[in-house]
Amino acid sequence: MLLFTIEILIMILAIVLGLRTAGALGCGIFALVAQIVMIFGFGLPPGSAPVTAVLIILSIGIAGGTLQATGGIDYLVHLASKMIERFPKSIIFIAPMIVFVFVFGIGTTNIALSLEPIIAKTALKAGIQPKKALTASVLTANIALLCSPAASATAYMISEFAGLGISMGQYLSIVLPTALLSMLVLSCFNTFVGRTKIDEQHAQTMLQKMAVDQEETTKQYDTRVKLGVFAFIVAVGFILLFGIFPEVGPKFEVDGKVVELQMTDLVQLFMYMSAMINLLLVKVQPNQILTTHITQAAMGAIFAVLGPGWLGATIFSAPSNRAMMEDGIGGLIAQAPWLIIILVGLVAMIVISQSATASIMVPIVLSLGIPPMFFIAIVQTLNVNFVIPAQPTILFAVDVDETRSTKITSFLIPGFFLITTTVVIGLTIKMILGM
């Protein structure tokens, strides 16, 4: 038990030091060094590296980076901005909905970051506190991310659960309705709890101070850019189609047995297809793709999954550690399964990155014998990442609110309310579906 505790402490120390030193990249590198300590120092047999998840994240990063380099992301932000500005009085409901759709389709919260100034300005025009719309939108972006087949964290979990016979369709059948219903509940909460309206004269004063980007309202986008966006969305659509209806996917006969093309392979193929179409439509240099925020974030996510994921598999798959967890902690979790909710939330609070938290917690959950569908029902606890103010979407939301009503602490109460709501709704849907 002492050795196991020491191994866990080394793992936590490596991940925290890595995050503090160099973010997601440092998290992965430090965890890989801790892997050396486990193998050579503690004599643990190396676990399985999450190679499939790494390959999926790489394909998503290249596809998303290509879309960003060709101007597709800017075009999507332009479209989303127009939609938000059309319904100013309903901004607390409309902004999160639009953020959800775009994050779900693109697989990155960067689009929420770009929309925050529009959300704040539109709320002011409608005489509504920007804080209400901003907090709802930022928190919604996080829960939408774990529904998106084009997101790194989702890709990792789907690849891990695929080995247990759980399809993308089963994953989304719980996570997607949970997120949508929780988003609506959060918007209601932000509308009816606390003061929503702002003094009209004060709002006009604030609007005069805000810089308005006139170029964005008049900029024209090339048809080729629009076609590239369409290609990316179609690729995501095909991934969803084959994920939800695996029976329509390609099948092959190998040595007399019928073999299906794995969902993890389909994700990569369709992502690279969208990247190819964008490259054919719009001429960009390779370094433009590699230096985009989406590609760089994907590189960080690769290490955040590879390092902690491989290290976690090594520690928790070791025969001695597995037996200890099943006999000790496993029995406790079986009697009080809600403890895993607290554990995932605490890890997410410290690690912040959904991909890194998932790569740490999934091996633990599986080694404890917790049903994967239970974890999927509570998967939004990976988003308890608003306590430590390190997320760019949170920090930027505070900056763009000219009324200064949005503070770092403004996300705490709505955030915990949202996570609690997702857990309750997720477990209810799981029970209704009999999973």
Stockholm file with secondary structure:
# STOCKHOLM 1.0

chainA/1-435         MLLFTIEILIMILAIVLGLRTAGALGCGIFALVAQIVMIFGFGLPPGSAPVTAVLIILSIGIAGGTLQATGGIDYLVHLASKMIERFPKSIIFIAPMIVFVFVFGIGTTNIALSLEPIIAKTALKAGIQPKKALTASVLTANIALLCSPAASATAYMISEFAGLGISMGQYLSIVLPTALLSMLVLSCFNTFVGRTKIDEQHAQTMLQKMAVDQEETTKQYDTRVKLGVFAFIVAVGFILLFGIFPEVGPKFEVDGKVVELQMTDLVQLFMYMSAMINLLLVKVQPNQILTTHITQAAMGAIFAVLGPGWLGATIFSAPSNRAMMEDGIGGLIAQAPWLIIILVGLVAMIVISQSATASIMVPIVLSLGIPPMFFIAIVQTLNVNFVIPAQPTILFAVDVDETRSTKITSFLIPGFFLITTTVVIGLTIKMILGM
#=GR chainA/1-435 SS CHHHHHHHHHHHHHHHHHHHHHHHHHHHHHHHHHHHIIIIISCCCCCCCCHHHHHHHHHHHHHHHHHHHTTHHHHHHHHHHHHHHHCGGGHHHHHHHHHHHHHHHHCCTHHHHHHHHHHHHHHHHTTBCHHHHHHHHHHHHHHHHTTCTTSHHHHHHHHHHHTTTCCHHHHHHHHHHHHHHHHHHHHHHHHHSSCCBCCHHHHHHHHHHSCCCHHHHHCCCCHHHHHHHHHHHHHHHHHHHHHHCGGGSCEEEETTEEEECCHHHHHHHHHHHHHHHHHHHSCCCHHHHHTSHHHHHHHHHHHHHHHHHHHHHHHHHSHHHHHHHHHTHHHHHHHCTHHHHHHHHHHHHHHCCHHHHHHHHHHHHHHTTCCHHHHHHTGGGGGCCSSSSCCHHHHHHHHHCTTCCCCGGGGHHHHHHHHHHHHHHHHHHHHHHTC
#=GC SS_cons         CHHHHHHHHHHHHHHHHHHHHHHHHHHHHHHHHHHHIIIIISCCCCCCCCHHHHHHHHHHHHHHHHHHHTTHHHHHHHHHHHHHHHCGGGHHHHHHHHHHHHHHHHCCTHHHHHHHHHHHHHHHHTTBCHHHHHHHHHHHHHHHHTTCTTSHHHHHHHHHHHTTTCCHHHHHHHHHHHHHHHHHHHHHHHHHSSCCBCCHHHHHHHHHHSCCCHHHHHCCCCHHHHHHHHHHHHHHHHHHHHHHCGGGSCEEEETTEEEECCHHHHHHHHHHHHHHHHHHHSCCCHHHHHTSHHHHHHHHHHHHHHHHHHHHHHHHHSHHHHHHHHHTHHHHHHHCTHHHHHHHHHHHHHHCCHHHHHHHHHHHHHHTTCCHHHHHHTGGGGGCCSSSSCCHHHHHHHHHCTTCCCCGGGGHHHHHHHHHHHHHHHHHHHHHHTC
//
